[in-house]
Amino acid sequence: MGFPIDLNFLRENKELYREVFRKRGLDESKVDIAIELDNKRKELQRDVDKLKNKKNILSKLYGFALRYLNNNISKEDFIKNAINLGYDIHEGNIDREFLNKLQEDIKNIDVDISKLEETYKNTEDNLIDLLWSFPNILSSEVPIGDESLNTPIRFWGVPRVYDIDLFKEQTEKFGWKIIELNELAERYIKNKELLNEINKILEDKEDFKEISFNDIIDFEKLNQDKIVVYKKIDHELKHQYDILRDFNLADTDIAGEVAGSRFYYEFNILSLLDLALSMEGIKYMINKGYKFTIPPYMLKRDVLDGIITLDDFADMMYKIDGEDLYLIGTAEHPITALYYNTIIEEKDLPIKIIGWSPCFRKEAGSHGKDTKGLFRLHQFHKVEQYIFCKPEDSEKYHQELINNSEEFFEKLNIPYRRIIIASKDMGKRNYKQYDIEGWFPGQQKYRELVSGSNVTDWQSRRSNIRYRKKDNDLDYVHTLNCTLTALQRTITCILENNYDYKNNRILIPKLLQSYVEKEFITK
């Protein structure tokens, strides 16, 4: 494998890399150290080449001298050949002592070459180790700063809101205007009759039923005008933990006793909804031309190193004791590894894959966060989108992936917002990252349901995934990944959004009803 980043690009764009390190909150001195190591490596290579050239000359001179002493060539021919090699030998004895001296010089050069090559290897290894920690460059669209600058760029749906100040923090703070559903201007309304009906449903005046927000409101116009519509509610709304407990849908207490915190038992209809949501997501993507896979649930360290910075992910990954294996944190990892060390033909790109897998995460940095319910877990299920493509196509496919996820959540009628992630909150590998955050009424927050990234050639260089162009040149593919649905988070979001306060029951999304042969979850 080659270097984990393009060295020529680094040499020509040192200041760009320093800026990337600064914007990500990383130590930019690593760039200068890398340049110094690269310069030292090149200087050592020149020194090695000089010594090898000198050895080559002396070896040839030795051969001519040996032929002369064995009377195979004349002294004049020997001198002529020596001069051609850069040695001006006109006088003096050409004898066995001269031959032995040449032989000794050659041996000494071999020793010097060996020492220099060892120094070269150590320098190159240090350079590679350092470059292995380098982040990807950043898109010019990425906000510069920490997670507080993660910026909403699209809203969809009608969230139920009772804490208006908290809602404003997630909307108006970023320059969006909020409008209550009853005050929505006519130009944004597609169907007044359905608008009146959804108003009554959200006010608990009518039985809860599913009406697609897309049939009622023109969200493209709202987003163009930077307007977010919401429904004001006069009472607090239920948290997913309380719904799960009240309806006996899952148990985290018993799971905590037998497996530890952040594990769970799903029961009955919730287990079926887990499978139903998986199947609908997979079918949805197969119909879009994606190839379905269930990948390995474990990977070797050297393979993972090509996909993530494992040292940075040490607090997340579970290692199998006594084995060179790690449990996967997402299907993205083994899907990337599907083409590890592979050359793909240009005609076969793009390669579009949808994968299903359990995911295992330590969540070591999340102590005390989201301990209730099924939001932040050590084990969960996920349907993951993935694309291998040509470099010039990766931005187009990034939009495709995030659009797929948005369309899927619109089918479930879950209010959401799309945000672009700020530079210090992104993983090192990401060139640009979007998240989709679903609205959780019981928590009065938009929370992450989907993460979708353009990784450009960061993974493919480290994993040696290339494609052969029509002219037979080789180049690195770009890789992109995006959650379609993280099952447990999506289900908890459905529970909070579809709770029928009038009848104390939960509406099952139409998309999933055929799997469970029910319209509502009841006690």
N, C-alpha and C positions, 0 to 999 in steps of 0.2 A: 504493500500500500504506500501511497505517497504521503505528503504532509497533510495534516488535517485542515489547513487553510491554503489558499493560493498565495505562495510566497512572493511571486512577482507583483501581485496586487498589493500585498502588504508593503513591499519596498517602494512602490510608486504612490502609495496612499497612507503614509505614516501618520500624517495629521488627521486624516479621516478616522483611522483606528484609535488615535488618542481621544478624539472627540466622542467616538462610540463608547469607550471605556468611561469617560467622564459622564456622559448622559445616562449610562447604566449604573453609575455609582460605584464603579470598579477602579482598581489601582492602575492608572494609565502608565505608570513606570514600567509595567510589563512589556509595553510596546517597545520602549527603548532598549530594554534588556534583550528582547527578541531580535531586534535589529543588530545589536552588538554581537549576539551569538551567531547570527547569520553571517555577518561580516567576518567574524573570526573563523567560522566554518569555511567560507569561501577562500580566505587567506591561507588556511591550513591545506585546503585542496590544491591551491596553486603551489604551495611548498612541496606537497607530496608529488605533484605532477613534475615539478622541476627535478626532484631527486630521482624519480622513475626515469625521466629522460636522460639524466646523467648516468644512471646505472645502465641504461640501454646502450649509451655511447661507449662506456667502459667495457661492457660485455662484448660489443662488436670489436673494439680495439684489442681486447684479450684474444678474441678469435683470430684476428689477423696476425697478432704477435705469435700465437701458437703455430699457425700455418708457416710463418717465416722461420721459426726455430726448427720446424720439421722439414725445412727446405721445400715447402710446397709453393711458396711465392718468393720473389726476389726482395732484397732490401728496398729497392726503389719503389716496388709496388706496395710494400708495407707502408713506407713513408707517405706515398701518395694517398693511400686509404686513410692513414692517420690524419693527414691534413684535411681530407674531406670530412672527417669526423670532428674537426676543430682542434686537433693536436698537432703542433708544429714540431715534429721530431726529425732533426737533421743531424744531430751529433749524439754521441754517447753510445754506450753499448746496449744492444737489445738482447738481453740474456734471460736466464731463468730467474734471476733476482728481479728483473723488470716485470716478468710475468707474475711472480709471487706478489709483488707490490700491487699490481692491478687486481689480483684476486682478493687481496686484503682490503683494498679500497671498496671493491664491490660488496664484500661482506659488511663493512662498516656502513655503507649506504643502506643495505638491507635492514640493519639495526635501526638506523635513523628513520627509515620509512615506516618500520613497524611501530616505533614510538609516536611518530606523527599521526599514523592512521588510528592508533588507539586514542590519541588526543582528539582527533577529528570525530571519531565515533562518540566519544563522551560528550563533545560539544554538540554534535547533531542530536544525540539522545536528550540532552538538556533542552535544546531548542524545541524538539518535538513534544517533550513533556510540557513545556511552557505553552506552546501553541495549542495543545490539547485543551487548555483551560480558556482559550480565547472565545469570546462571544461572537455571534453573527453580527453583521452590520445592521443598521436600522433603516427602515423606510422613513422617508421624509414626512410621512403622515403621522408617525408615532408621537404622541404628546410626551414632552420631556419632563420627568419628575417621578414622584412616588405614586402609590395607589390612589391617593386623593385626586390625582389628575386623570384617572381612568374616565374617559369622556363618552357620554351617551351620544350616539349619532342616529338612532332610530328608535321609535316607540311603537308598540302595537297593542291593541286590546283595550278593555275598560277595567282598570283595577278598582277594587272596592277599597275605599280609604276612610279611616276614621281618625287618624292622626295626621292632620293636614300639614303641620309643621315638618314632620318627618318626611312626608311626601315631597314637600317643596325642596328639602335638602337633596333629594335625588333627582330633581327635575329643574326647578328654577335656578338653582345654583349654577347650572351649566348653560343658562341662557334660553331655556325652554319656557313657554307660557303654559300654565295649566288652566283648563276649563272644565267645569262641572258638566256632566252629561246633559242636564236639563237646559244648560245655557249654550249648547253647541249651535253654531250658526248653520243655517240651512244649506250653505254651499258644501258642507262636509257630510251631509246626511244623504244616504242612498235610499233609505226606506223609513218613513216617519212612523208607519204602523208598527214595524218591528222595534223601532226606537222606543215607542211608548210601552211596548210589551216588555222589553228588556229592562226598562226603568222600574216597572212594577215587580219584576222578578228579583232584581237586585235590592229592592226596598222591602223584600219579604212579603209583598202583598199578593203575589201569585206563586203557585207551585214552581219550583226550580226546574227549568228545562234548558236544553242547549240551543242557543241561536247563535250562529256564527257572527262574530263581530264584523267580518268582512261583508256580510249581507246588509249591515246597518250603516256603516261608516266608511268614508273614503280616507284610509290612513295615508295614502300617498300624498294627498293634499295637506293633511295635517302635518306630516313630516316636512313637507316643503316649507310650510309656514312656522315650523318649530313649535307646534302646539301638542300638548299631551291632554287627552281627555280622561276623566276619572269619574267615579260614582261615590258621592259622599254618603257614608253610613254612620248612623247615630249610636251604634253599639260596638263593643269590641268583638273581634272575630277569633275563631278558634285556631290554636296552634296545632300543627300536625301531630305533635306528641300526644296531646289530649284526645284528638280524634282517633289515633291508633289505639290508645288505651280504652277509650269509651266503647269502641266498636270491636274490641278484642281482635284487631287485625294483625298485630305484631307484639312481640315481647322482647324488650332489651334487658329487663331485670334478670330473668332466668339465664339469658345468653351471657350476661355479665358475670354471673356466678360460675358458669361452666367454661366460658371462653375468654372472659375479660370484657372490659368496656369497649364500646363501639362495634359490638357484634349484635346479632338479632335473630329472632325466629320470625318468619312470616307465616301467617295462617290463612288457610281456606281461600277466600276470594282475593285477598291481597297477593297471595302466591300466584293465583291464576292471572291477575292483572300484570304481574311481573312478566310472566311468559307471554301474555297477550300483547303487551307493549313491545316486547322484543320482536315478536313475529310481525307485528304491523310495521315496525321500523325496518326490519330486514326486507319484507316484501316491497315496501315503498322504495327502497334503494335498488333492489333487483330490477324493478320496473323502470328505473332510470338508467339501467345498463351497467350497474356495478356488480362485480363478481363477489359472491359470498364465501366467507371462510370462518371457521372456528379454529383459531391458532393454538400453538403450544402455550401453556400457562406458566412456563419457566424458560429462562434464557441463561446462557453462559455469560460470564463477566466480559470477556473480550468482545462479544457481540453487543452487549448492552453499552459498552464504552463507545461504540460507534453511533449510538442512538441518542444517548443522554450523557451529561457529565455526571458519572456515577458518584464521584466524591460529593458533588452538590446534592445528590439525591439519596445520600446514605441514610438520612433520617426518614426517608419514605419507603425504601425498598426492604422487603423481607428476604434474608439470605437463608438458604437451606444449609443447616449445620453439617459440616463435613463434606459438602458437595460444592462444585464450582457452578452453582445454579442460584438464580434469584427468581422469586415469584414476580410476575409482571404487574406493573401498576396500571396498565392500559393495553388494549389490543394494538394500539399504535406501534408498540415496541416490537412484537413478533411479526407484525405485518411489514414493517421496515426491513426486518431481518430476512424476510422471504426472498429478497434479492441481494442479500449480503454477498459481496465479492462477485458480482454478476455484471455481464455486459448485455444490455437490452438493445434489440434492434429498433431503430427510429420508427419504423412502420408500426411497431407494437405499442407506441406511446400515444395517448396517455394510458396508463394502467389504473383503473378505478376499482377499488376494493371496499366492501363493507364487511366488517368483522364483528362478531359477538364474543364476549369473554367475561368471566369474572375478573375483578381487579382487586389487588391487594396493596394496601398502603398503611404504613405505620402511623401517619399523621402525628409524628413526634413533635412538630412545631405548633400543634393546635391544642395544647393542654388547656382544658377548661372551656374550649369553644364548642358550641353546638353539641353538647353532651346528651341532649334530649332528642328522642325520636330517631329518624332514619336519614338525617341529612349528611353528617360527616362520619364516615364509617371506615373500618379496617378492611371490609370486604363488601363489594357491591357488583352489580352487573352493568355492562355498558355496551351499546351499539356504536361502533366507531367507523367513520369514513376516512378513506386514505387515497391519495393520488400520487403516482409517479408521473412526471411530465417533463417536457423540454423547458429549458430556462425561460424562454420568451413567453411561455404560456402560464407560468405559475400564478401571476396576479389574477388572471382570468379565472383559474380554477379555485383560487382562494375565495373569490366571490361566489362561485358555484356551490362550494361546500357550505358556507355560512347561509346562503339562500335556501339550500336543502333543509337545513336545521330549522330555519325560521318557518318555512312552509309546513314542516311537520308539527311544530308547536301551534301553528295556526289551525291545523286540523284538530288538535286537541283543545283549541279555544283557550289557551293559556296566555294571559297578558304578559308581555315581555319587553325588554329593551335590549338593543345591541350597543355594546360599548367597544371602543378601541382602547387597548391596554397601554398604559404609560411605560416609559423606558425602564424604570427601576422596578417595575412589577412584573415584567416579562421574563421568561426563562432565557438563558444565554443563547439558546439555539434559534430563537424566533426572530425573524426579520420583521414580521408584523403579526399581531394577534388580535382577534376579535373574541369577545365573550358574549353569549346570550344569557341574560339574567331574567329569570321568571319572577313574577310578582307573587309574593307569599303574603296573603291578606292577614293571616294570624300573627305575622311578624312585622307587617307593614314595611317590608323591605323587598327590593329587587335583589335576588341572590343567584349566584352562578349555576346554570344548568348545562351550558355548552361552552367549550373552549375550542377555537379553530385557528390554526397557525400556518403561515407560510414559512417554511424552514429553509428555503432556497437550497443551496448545495452544502449546507452545514453537515447534515447527516450523511449525504451521499459520498462526500469526500472521506469521512471517517469510516464509513462502511464499504467504500470502494464500489459504489453502484454507478455504473456509467452506461452510456448508450452510444451505439455506433451510428454515425451520420451516414447519409447517402454517399458522401465522398470518402467513407471509411475512417475519417477522423473520429476520435473518441472524446466525449465530454461528459461531465457529471450531470445526472438528472437533478431536477428539483423535487423535493418531497413536501407534501402538505397533509395535514391531519385535522380532523374536526369531529367532535362528539356529535352524534345524531341524538342520542338520548342516554343519559345516565339513569338507569331504571329507578333506583330507590329515590333519588332526588326528584325526578319527574313525578313519580307517584305521590310523594308528599305534597308537591305543588298542586297536583290535581285535587288531593283531599282538601286542601285549604281553599282553593278557588271554587270547588263544586259542592261545598257544604250547603245544604238546604236548611236554613234556619227556621223556616216556616214549619217544616215537617220533621226536622231532626233526622236527616238522612243525607246520603252522599250520592250525587248524580254521577254515574259512570259515563265517560265520554262515548258518544255514538260510535266512534272508531273502534272501541273495544267491547261493545256490548255483546256482539255475536259470540265472543269467546267464553263469556260467563253466563250468557243467556239471562241477563238481568239488566234492568235500567238503573236500579238504585242499590246501594249498600245500606242495609238497615240493621238495627240491633236484633 
